[in-house]
């Protein structure tokens, strides 16, 4: 029993899905990296509360 060869449209669809999946993965990695850099930076300071300065 042999398998039928894939139709051309399935090959194109797989290539497109692979491209979208890799792009989505790259975006997730970018957001994770930016978040880690922001959280682990040592010069991060919370903004001063303006209401406390006026009292």
C-alpha positions in Angstrom: 0.0 0.0 0.0 1.5 3.3 -1.1 0.5 6.8 -0.1 -0.7 9.2 -2.7 1.7 12.2 -3.3 0.6 15.4 -1.7 -1.2 17.9 -3.8 0.6 21.2 -4.5 -1.9 23.2 -2.5 -1.0 21.3 0.7 2.7 22.0 0.2 2.1 25.7 -0.2 -0.3 25.8 2.8 2.3 24.0 4.9 5.0 26.5 3.9 2.7 29.4 4.8 1.7 27.9 8.1 5.4 27.3 9.0 6.2 30.9 8.2 3.3 32.2 10.4 4.3 29.9 13.2 7.9 31.0 13.1 6.9 34.7 13.0 4.6 34.2 16.0 7.3 32.3 17.9 9.8 35.1 17.2 7.4 37.7 18.4 6.8 35.8 21.7 10.6 35.5 22.2 11.0 39.2 21.6 8.3 40.2 24.1 9.8 37.8 26.6 13.3 39.2 26.2 12.0 42.8 26.5 10.1 41.9 29.6 13.1 40.2 31.2 15.4 43.2 30.4 12.8 45.6 31.9 12.3 43.6 35.0 15.9 42.8 35.7 17.3 46.3 35.1 18.9 47.7 38.3 18.2 51.4 37.5 14.4 50.9 37.5 12.7 53.4 39.9 9.0 53.8 40.6 7.6 57.3 39.7 7.2 59.7 42.6 3.7 60.2 43.9 2.8 63.9 43.2 0.1 63.9 45.9 2.7 63.1 48.6 5.0 66.0 47.4 2.2 68.6 47.7 1.5 67.8 51.4 
